[in-house]
Amino acid sequence: MASQNISQNYLYLYDLPRSVTKTKLCEIIKSKTELQLEREPQIRRDLIRPFYSAIISINDKDKLKEAALNLRYFEIDNKPCRALQFDNQLLGTNVTKIQENNLFVRKINKNTSAPELEKFFEKYGKIKSLKIALNEDHSSRGYGFVCFEDSDKTKEALEKTGDAEENQSHAYKPRDCRAFRKAYNNIYVKNLPVDFDEEKVKEMFTAYGRIESLKVGNNDKGAYAFVCYSSEDKADREYGPMCAQKAVEALHDKEIEEGSGKKLYVREALKKTERALERQRDTLKYKNSKKRCNLYVKSFPENTTEEQLRDIFSDFGDIESLRLFSSPTDETIKLYAFVCYKTPDMAIKAKQELSGRPVFGGKPLYINFYEIKEVRALQNEEARDKQDYKMYQAEHAMSTLDNINREELMQRLYQLLACMPQLKQQVGGQFNRSPQSQRPPF
């Protein structure tokens, strides 16, 4: 029960730009609510997600409500953000409440802001939370979610706006996040055989559903195609994604020309920015899987060769890759290397046996586990943010001290001086001890 009460003192901040800092959050909260935070804000930074989030603890319930109200929709660096007080009913585990009280809203004008959308729907009832889905640049994606306090109001809004041309609402159907990410009807195909024209591509993909549109082209890497599935019934929004998913599962990595070794690439069609993000995600995933297998090595002679390093490190297991890096000004000077083993235990053994040893007869080798550059940059960002926040706290403490009423300060000083005779008596005259009665200064 106690933990539940603590959780209810949290204010969650969403859709924060990557430029956000703890100091910025404190200043925004102070400007919006005149509240000086007692506890340090906790910012959740993520390499993959486009936005950061934060948690703020406010013990005073009245101040918490005021902060939640004033920060419901706010901006950081001209980017729309939102705040939401902790609510048990909004937890993902509370499926019934989420389904009964939520609406999925599409056909939202790209220029409509979250406060404007709330104003549109609040005529049907009190709104607990509202979210417009955003692109990486904080522009609207044209759809969102509205959660009402009362499930009856949800039904009323659904009846009134279910067929609307703008802000069209639909019953919310909770789905597994993985299934939600797979909801696409447009796929991208590459590595097609050179003799594949539009007819052959259409014949291959028609087996999985009705094709709404098809585009086949060529570039310097070969033939490619975009295939879009859709039902004749425009109200059926499940048909297209279902067909696209079947096509991906059946054709991705399939070898069309036997013996060619060339496999089809069939995946969701992504925007350029989304594709770059997917590549980054895959790269980080791979790096993370190898971080305990990969060793960073330095402090070896400048003329060391890959063969010499391989001879030394191969004693501890199978080396998957070894890369030796030169000075940017002189390729003959070798500065450091990465040695990647097939398994983590091989890397651990090599590090234990070789780290700190003068293997080449000179300086001892420096060996450490590989650190992902992006993760290290994020850690440095967090460290700088924490340091800046401490400076902000110190400056705030000094300004608070300067603002203390001089008259009140003098009054407290007089009170302290008035207590001194009583304090002198309580300590039993220790102030008047003779030097002989005191302990010798040994």
Secondary structure as GFF3:
##gff-version 3
##sequence-region A 1 442
A	DSSP	alpha_helix	2	7	.	.	.	ID=ss1
A	DSSP	beta_strand	10	16	.	.	.	ID=ss2
A	DSSP	alpha_helix	22	33	.	.	.	ID=ss3
A	DSSP	beta_strand	42	44	.	.	.	ID=ss4
A	DSSP	beta_strand	52	57	.	.	.	ID=ss5
A	DSSP	alpha_helix	61	70	.	.	.	ID=ss6
A	DSSP	beta_strand	73	76	.	.	.	ID=ss7
A	DSSP	beta_strand	79	85	.	.	.	ID=ss8
A	DSSP	three_ten_helix	88	90	.	.	.	ID=ss9
A	DSSP	alpha_helix	95	101	.	.	.	ID=ss10
A	DSSP	beta_strand	102	106	.	.	.	ID=ss11
A	DSSP	alpha_helix	114	121	.	.	.	ID=ss12
A	DSSP	beta_strand	127	134	.	.	.	ID=ss13
A	DSSP	beta_strand	140	148	.	.	.	ID=ss14
A	DSSP	alpha_helix	151	161	.	.	.	ID=ss15
A	DSSP	beta_strand	168	171	.	.	.	ID=ss16
A	DSSP	alpha_helix	177	181	.	.	.	ID=ss17
A	DSSP	beta_strand	186	192	.	.	.	ID=ss18
A	DSSP	alpha_helix	198	206	.	.	.	ID=ss19
A	DSSP	beta_strand	211	219	.	.	.	ID=ss20
A	DSSP	beta_strand	222	229	.	.	.	ID=ss21
A	DSSP	alpha_helix	239	251	.	.	.	ID=ss22
A	DSSP	beta_strand	265	268	.	.	.	ID=ss23
A	DSSP	alpha_helix	272	290	.	.	.	ID=ss24
A	DSSP	beta_strand	294	298	.	.	.	ID=ss25
A	DSSP	alpha_helix	306	313	.	.	.	ID=ss26
A	DSSP	three_ten_helix	314	316	.	.	.	ID=ss27
A	DSSP	beta_strand	319	326	.	.	.	ID=ss28
A	DSSP	beta_strand	334	341	.	.	.	ID=ss29
A	DSSP	alpha_helix	344	354	.	.	.	ID=ss30
A	DSSP	beta_strand	366	369	.	.	.	ID=ss31
A	DSSP	alpha_helix	373	402	.	.	.	ID=ss32
A	DSSP	alpha_helix	406	418	.	.	.	ID=ss33
A	DSSP	alpha_helix	420	426	.	.	.	ID=ss34
A	DSSP	three_ten_helix	430	432	.	.	.	ID=ss35
A	DSSP	three_ten_helix	435	437	.	.	.	ID=ss36
###
